[in-house]
Amino acid sequence: MVQELEIQVSKLTTDNQGLREEINLKSSQYASAQTLVGSMRDQTSEMATQLKEAKEQAESLEEELVEVQRLLSERTREGETMRRLLSDVDERTDSKLREMRERMEAAIEERESRRR
């Protein structure tokens, strides 16, 4: 009977030791998991910060693009106005040139008709 109890104690001691090892392993796994979760939280926080910065940069670039488009539109209108003004000046210059040629030709004809 004592021998049976000793066997049971030995078995229970072995089981206890196995359970303690399992507890240690699970505790170690839990600590590793906690470290991994902390690392993932840090990465998530960093990514959130990077996302916020990227959004702010995108908004800034969009505002800059709107401003550049406005300036381009303004320059395009100015260019069209300049083309129109130059065209008007060209037309007036051509008209005055025609008028002056006609007057010169008329003056030459009048001079020649007086000589005859």
N, CA, C and O of each residue as an XYZ file, in Angstrom:
464
protein
N       0.820     -1.173      0.000
C       0.000      0.000      0.000
C       0.885      1.265      0.000
O       0.602      2.212     -0.734
N       1.923      1.284      0.795
C       2.847      2.405      0.821
C       3.504      2.522     -0.548
O       3.703      3.617     -1.076
N       3.829      1.379     -1.098
C       4.457      1.384     -2.417
C       3.507      1.974     -3.465
O       3.943      2.707     -4.353
N       2.237      1.663     -3.366
C       1.247      2.210     -4.290
C       1.131      3.723     -4.121
O       1.001      4.474     -5.088
N       1.184      4.140     -2.860
C       1.112      5.577     -2.596
C       2.356      6.281     -3.127
O       2.272      7.380     -3.674
N       3.512      5.639     -2.961
C       4.742      6.220     -3.485
C       4.682      6.328     -5.012
O       5.139      7.312     -5.593
N       4.122      5.322     -5.640
C       3.968      5.335     -7.104
C       3.031      6.468     -7.508
O       3.289      7.206     -8.459
N       1.946      6.584     -6.766
C       0.994      7.668     -7.058
C       1.650      9.026     -6.853
O       1.452      9.930     -7.665
N       2.432      9.192     -5.777
C       3.119     10.450     -5.504
C       4.107     10.731     -6.631
O       4.207     11.858     -7.118
N       4.826      9.705     -7.034
C       5.788      9.869     -8.123
C       5.073     10.281     -9.404
O       5.526     11.174    -10.119
N       3.957      9.624     -9.683
C       3.175      9.952    -10.887
C       2.641     11.374    -10.797
O       2.705     12.132    -11.765
N       2.112     11.735     -9.623
C       1.576     13.079     -9.439
C       2.687     14.122     -9.521
O       2.471     15.210    -10.055
N       3.861     13.808     -9.003
C       5.003     14.722     -9.082
C       5.396     14.927    -10.537
O       5.659     16.049    -10.971
N       5.431     13.815    -11.293
C       5.764     13.897    -12.720
C       4.698     14.714    -13.458
O       5.024     15.578    -14.273
N       3.440     14.438    -13.169
C       2.339     15.199    -13.798
C       2.453     16.681    -13.430
O       2.285     17.560    -14.276
N       2.746     16.943    -12.123
C       2.880     18.310    -11.643
C       4.026     19.010    -12.380
O       3.891     20.157    -12.807
N       5.136     18.317    -12.522
C       6.289     18.897    -13.209
C       5.939     19.187    -14.673
O       6.304     20.234    -15.207
N       5.241     18.268    -15.307
C       4.819     18.463    -16.704
C       3.884     19.661    -16.837
O       4.001     20.456    -17.769
N       2.958     19.775    -15.893
C       2.015     20.897    -15.910
C       2.747     22.216    -15.663
O       2.410     23.232    -16.269
N       3.746     22.207    -14.777
C       4.519     23.424    -14.523
C       5.292     23.842    -15.788
O       5.370     25.022    -16.131
N       5.856     22.835    -16.465
C       6.565     23.136    -17.716
C       5.606     23.715    -18.758
O       5.940     24.650    -19.485
N       4.424     23.140    -18.807
C       3.402     23.634    -19.746
C       2.985     25.062    -19.387
O       2.789     25.902    -20.265
N       2.852     25.324    -18.082
C       2.508     26.672    -17.624
C       3.612     27.646    -18.015
O       3.340     28.739    -18.510
N       4.872     27.239    -17.787
C       5.998     28.100    -18.163
C       5.997     28.375    -19.678
O       6.214     29.505    -20.115
N       5.749     27.323    -20.461
C       5.704     27.482    -21.918
C       4.570     28.430    -22.313
O       4.765     29.323    -23.137
N       3.394     28.237    -21.730
C       2.245     29.098    -22.044
C       2.514     30.540    -21.598
O       2.132     31.484    -22.290
N       3.164     30.710    -20.450
C       3.496     32.057    -19.973
C       4.469     32.731    -20.926
O       4.343     33.916    -21.235
N       5.442     31.950    -21.385
C       6.409     32.488    -22.342
C       5.715     32.856    -23.655
O       5.978     33.909    -24.236
N       4.838     31.982    -24.105
C       4.075     32.279    -25.337
C       3.208     33.518    -25.153
O       3.097     34.338    -26.064
N       2.593     33.659    -23.983
C       1.753     34.818    -23.692
C       2.592     36.102    -23.706
O       2.175     37.120    -24.259
N       3.772     36.040    -23.094
C       4.652     37.213    -23.063
C       5.080     37.589    -24.479
O       5.118     38.769    -24.830
N       5.403     36.578    -25.293
C       5.772     36.840    -26.695
C       4.606     37.454    -27.456
O       4.783     38.380    -28.248
N       3.423     36.932    -27.209
C       2.233     37.471    -27.877
C       1.987     38.912    -27.457
O       1.629     39.749    -28.286
N       2.177     39.210    -26.169
C       1.996     40.577    -25.685
C       3.014     41.518    -26.322
O       2.682     42.644    -26.695
N       4.256     41.050    -26.445
C       5.298     41.856    -27.087
C       4.917     42.107    -28.544
O       5.056     43.224    -29.041
N       4.442     41.075    -29.222
C       4.029     41.204    -30.624
C       2.846     42.177    -30.756
O       2.811     42.998    -31.672
N       1.890     42.078    -29.842
C       0.741     42.991    -29.866
C       1.209     44.427    -29.657
O       0.738     45.342    -30.332
N       2.135     44.625    -28.722
C       2.672     45.971    -28.482
C       3.375     46.501    -29.721
O       3.198     47.658    -30.103
N       4.169     45.647    -30.341
C       4.878     46.044    -31.567
C       3.887     46.398    -32.673
O       4.071     47.376    -33.397
N       2.845     45.595    -32.792
C       1.823     45.856    -33.824
C       1.071     47.154    -33.525
O       0.714     47.884    -34.449
N       0.826     47.448    -32.248
C       0.180     48.710    -31.879
C       1.061     49.891    -32.277
O       0.580     50.888    -32.815
N       2.372     49.761    -32.000
C       3.311     50.820    -32.375
C       3.318     51.026    -33.892
O       3.302     52.158    -34.376
N       3.343     49.905    -34.639
C       3.319     49.997    -36.104
C       2.023     50.642    -36.586
O       2.034     51.464    -37.502
N       0.911     50.265    -35.964
C      -0.386     50.829    -36.338
C      -0.399     52.330    -36.083
O      -0.885     53.108    -36.904
N       0.142     52.727    -34.935
C       0.203     54.152    -34.597
C       1.075     54.900    -35.601
O       0.705     55.982    -36.058
N       2.227     54.334    -35.946
C       3.125     54.965    -36.919
C       2.451     55.067    -38.282
O       2.555     56.090    -38.960
N       1.765     54.008    -38.674
C       1.074     54.022    -39.974
C      -0.063     55.048    -39.976
O      -0.311     55.700    -40.990
N      -0.746     55.187    -38.847
C      -1.815     56.182    -38.747
C      -1.237     57.588    -38.887
O      -1.820     58.450    -39.544
N      -0.072     57.806    -38.255
C       0.597     59.109    -38.369
C       1.015     59.366    -39.815
O       0.820     60.463    -40.337
N       1.594     58.346    -40.463
C       2.009     58.486    -41.864
C       0.811     58.743    -42.766
O       0.890     59.541    -43.700
N      -0.308     58.062    -42.483
C      -1.521     58.260    -43.275
C      -2.030     59.690    -43.122
O      -2.425     60.328    -44.098
N      -2.015     60.188    -41.878
C      -2.460     61.561    -41.628
C      -1.576     62.545    -42.389
O      -2.073     63.475    -43.025
N      -0.255     62.332    -42.318
C       0.669     63.221    -43.040
C       0.447     63.144    -44.547
O       0.486     64.163    -45.237
N       0.214     61.931    -45.058
C      -0.023     61.758    -46.496
C      -1.309     62.465    -46.917
O      -1.364     63.082    -47.981
N      -2.347     62.374    -46.076
C      -3.605     63.061    -46.380
C      -3.406     64.569    -46.397
O      -3.911     65.261    -47.281
N      -2.661     65.074    -45.409
C      -2.396     66.516    -45.352
C      -1.602     66.958    -46.577
O      -1.867     68.017    -47.145
N      -0.639     66.155    -46.977
C       0.165     66.491    -48.160
C      -0.711     66.456    -49.411
O      -0.586     67.312    -50.286
N      -1.600     65.461    -49.492
C      -2.496     65.365    -50.645
C      -3.416     66.587    -50.701
O      -3.648     67.144    -51.775
N      -3.935     67.000    -49.551
C      -4.800     68.181    -49.514
C      -4.028     69.423    -49.949
O      -4.535     70.256    -50.701
N      -2.790     69.532    -49.461
C      -1.955     70.677    -49.830
C      -1.685     70.681    -51.329
O      -1.743     71.727    -51.975
N      -1.391     69.507    -51.876
C      -1.140     69.410    -53.322
C      -2.401     69.719    -54.129
O      -2.330     70.330    -55.196
N      -3.550     69.293    -53.613
C      -4.807     69.601    -54.301
C      -5.053     71.109    -54.313
O      -5.472     71.668    -55.326
N      -4.786     71.764    -53.174
C      -4.952     73.220    -53.116
C      -3.984     73.901    -54.081
O      -4.342     74.860    -54.765
N      -2.759     73.393    -54.124
C      -1.759     73.965    -55.034
C      -2.182     73.757    -56.489
O      -2.013     74.644    -57.326
N      -2.729     72.589    -56.778
C      -3.193     72.299    -58.133
C      -4.328     73.239    -58.529
O      -4.358     73.735    -59.655
N      -5.258     73.487    -57.613
C      -6.362     74.410    -57.894
C      -5.807     75.801    -58.201
O      -6.263     76.470    -59.129
N      -4.821     76.228    -57.412
C      -4.214     77.545    -57.626
C      -3.501     77.598    -58.985
O      -3.623     78.580    -59.717
N      -2.766     76.547    -59.308
C      -2.063     76.504    -60.594
C      -3.068     76.503    -61.749
O      -2.850     77.169    -62.761
N      -4.158     75.764    -61.602
C      -5.192     75.745    -62.650
C      -5.810     77.133    -62.809
O      -6.083     77.571    -63.926
N      -6.030     77.822    -61.685
C      -6.592     79.168    -61.745
C      -5.621     80.104    -62.467
O      -6.026     80.890    -63.324
N      -4.338     80.013    -62.113
C      -3.339     80.860    -62.769
C      -3.229     80.538    -64.259
O      -3.090     81.441    -65.084
N      -3.290     79.257    -64.597
C      -3.224     78.861    -66.004
C      -4.426     79.411    -66.770
O      -4.285     79.894    -67.893
N      -5.593     79.336    -66.165
C      -6.797     79.872    -66.793
C      -6.663     81.377    -66.995
O      -7.024     81.916    -68.041
N      -6.134     82.043    -65.966
C      -5.929     83.491    -66.038
C      -4.949     83.832    -67.168
O      -5.192     84.747    -67.954
N      -3.849     83.091    -67.237
C      -2.845     83.337    -68.294
C      -3.430     83.037    -69.677
O      -3.125     83.730    -70.648
N      -4.253     82.025    -69.757
C      -4.885     81.678    -71.037
C      -5.790     82.827    -71.489
O      -5.778     83.212    -72.658
N      -6.576     83.373    -70.552
C      -7.440     84.510    -70.889
C      -6.605     85.710    -71.320
O      -6.930     86.395    -72.290
N      -5.505     85.956    -70.569
C      -4.632     87.070    -70.932
C      -4.036     86.864    -72.324
O      -3.945     87.805    -73.112
N      -3.630     85.624    -72.622
C      -3.083     85.309    -73.941
C      -4.108     85.531    -75.042
O      -3.786     86.064    -76.104
N      -5.336     85.122    -74.783
C      -6.402     85.324    -75.771
C      -6.655     86.817    -75.981
O      -6.853     87.270    -77.108
N      -6.647     87.568    -74.892
C      -6.835     89.025    -74.994
C      -5.702     89.644    -75.804
O      -5.945     90.486    -76.669
N      -4.472     89.235    -75.530
C      -3.323     89.770    -76.278
C      -3.435     89.421    -77.759
O      -3.169     90.264    -78.616
N      -3.826     88.190    -78.064
C      -3.992     87.794    -79.475
C      -5.049     88.663    -80.154
O      -4.870     89.116    -81.284
N      -6.154     88.884    -79.441
C      -7.235     89.697    -80.001
C      -6.749     91.133    -80.222
O      -7.016     91.728    -81.266
N      -6.033     91.689    -79.232
C      -5.512     93.054    -79.370
C      -4.516     93.147    -80.529
O      -4.550     94.101    -81.307
N      -3.633     92.159    -80.640
C      -2.665     92.152    -81.740
C      -3.365     92.040    -83.090
O      -2.973     92.679    -84.067
N      -4.395     91.228    -83.121
C      -5.162     91.083    -84.361
C      -5.815     92.415    -84.739
O      -5.814     92.811    -85.904
N      -6.379     93.108    -83.722
C      -6.993     94.413    -83.970
C      -5.951     95.410    -84.476
O      -6.205     96.157    -85.421
N      -4.772     95.417    -83.837
C      -3.705     96.331    -84.249
C      -3.281     96.003    -85.682
O      -3.089     96.906    -86.497
N      -3.135     94.708    -85.988
C      -2.759     94.302    -87.352
C      -3.797     94.776    -88.363
O      -3.452     95.292    -89.426
N      -5.069     94.596    -88.021
C      -6.140     95.023    -88.944
C      -6.097     96.530    -89.145
O      -6.221     97.010    -90.272
N      -5.920     97.289    -88.051
C      -5.859     98.755    -88.188
C      -4.628     99.180    -89.003
O      -4.693    100.080    -89.840
N      -3.503     98.499    -88.729
C      -2.278     98.820    -89.472
C      -2.474     98.521    -90.959
O      -2.108     99.334    -91.807
N      -3.042     97.372    -91.274
C      -3.306     97.020    -92.678
C      -4.240     98.033    -93.312
O      -4.047     98.448    -94.455
N      -5.266     98.429    -92.546
C      -6.229     99.400    -93.072
C      -5.542    100.737    -93.348
O      -5.758    101.341    -94.399
N      -4.720    101.197    -92.414
C      -4.016    102.478    -92.608
C      -3.030    102.380    -93.766
O      -2.881    103.321    -94.546
N      -2.357    101.233    -93.872
C      -1.431    101.049    -94.993
C      -2.174    101.134    -96.327
O      -1.723    101.804    -97.256
N      -3.314    100.450    -96.411
C      -4.111    100.500    -97.657
C      -4.528    101.939    -97.953
O      -4.426    102.430    -99.077
N      -5.009    102.600    -96.877
C      -5.453    103.978    -97.048
C      -4.298    104.872    -97.526
O      -4.473    105.679    -98.438
N      -3.118    104.724    -96.906
C      -1.965    105.545    -97.301
C      -1.507    105.211    -98.722
O      -1.101    106.112    -99.457
N      -1.563    103.952    -99.122
C      -1.196    103.590   -100.507
C      -2.166    104.228   -101.491
O      -1.788    104.787   -102.521
N      -3.450    104.113   -101.114
C      -4.450    104.708   -102.004
C      -4.216    106.213   -102.144
O      -4.283    106.758   -103.245
N      -3.942    106.878   -101.019
C      -3.686    108.331   -101.068
C      -2.411    108.629   -101.865
O      -2.357    109.591   -102.632
N      -1.382    107.785   -101.670
C      -0.143    107.988   -102.414
C      -0.379    107.781   -103.905
O       0.099    108.559   -104.732
N      -1.120    106.725   -104.243
C      -1.401    106.471   -105.660
C      -2.238    107.610   -106.248
O      -2.024    108.041   -107.381
N      -3.196    108.084   -105.447
C      -4.023    109.200   -105.925
C      -3.164    110.437   -106.115
O      -3.339    111.165   -107.092
N      -2.219    110.694   -105.178
C      -1.342    111.866   -105.285
C      -0.434    111.722   -106.508
O      -0.201    112.691   -107.229
N       0.078    110.503   -106.738
C       0.934    110.280   -107.918
C       0.133    110.487   -109.188
O       0.632    111.104   -110.130
N      -1.073    109.999   -109.242
C      -1.922    110.167   -110.436
C      -2.223    111.645   -110.656
O      -2.185    112.135   -111.785
N      -2.526    112.356   -109.558
C      -2.828    113.788   -109.684
C      -1.598    114.538   -110.178
O      -1.715    115.407   -111.042
N      -0.439    114.223   -109.655
C       0.798    114.877   -110.090
C       1.062    114.588   -111.570
O       1.445    115.481   -112.326
N       0.858    113.347   -111.970
C       1.102    112.991   -113.375
C       0.061    113.646   -114.271
O       0.364    114.046   -115.395
N      -1.150    113.752   -113.778
C      -2.175    114.389   -114.620
C      -1.907    115.905   -114.769
O      -2.287    116.489   -115.784
N      -1.289    116.522   -113.821
C      -0.935    117.944   -113.911
C       0.240    118.150   -114.854
O       0.352    119.200   -115.487
N       1.107    117.166   -114.951
C       2.264    117.285   -115.829
C       1.823    117.202   -117.293
O       2.485    117.759   -118.168
N       0.793    116.564   -117.544
C       0.375    116.357   -118.931
C      -0.279    117.547   -119.470
O      -0.696    117.551   -120.628
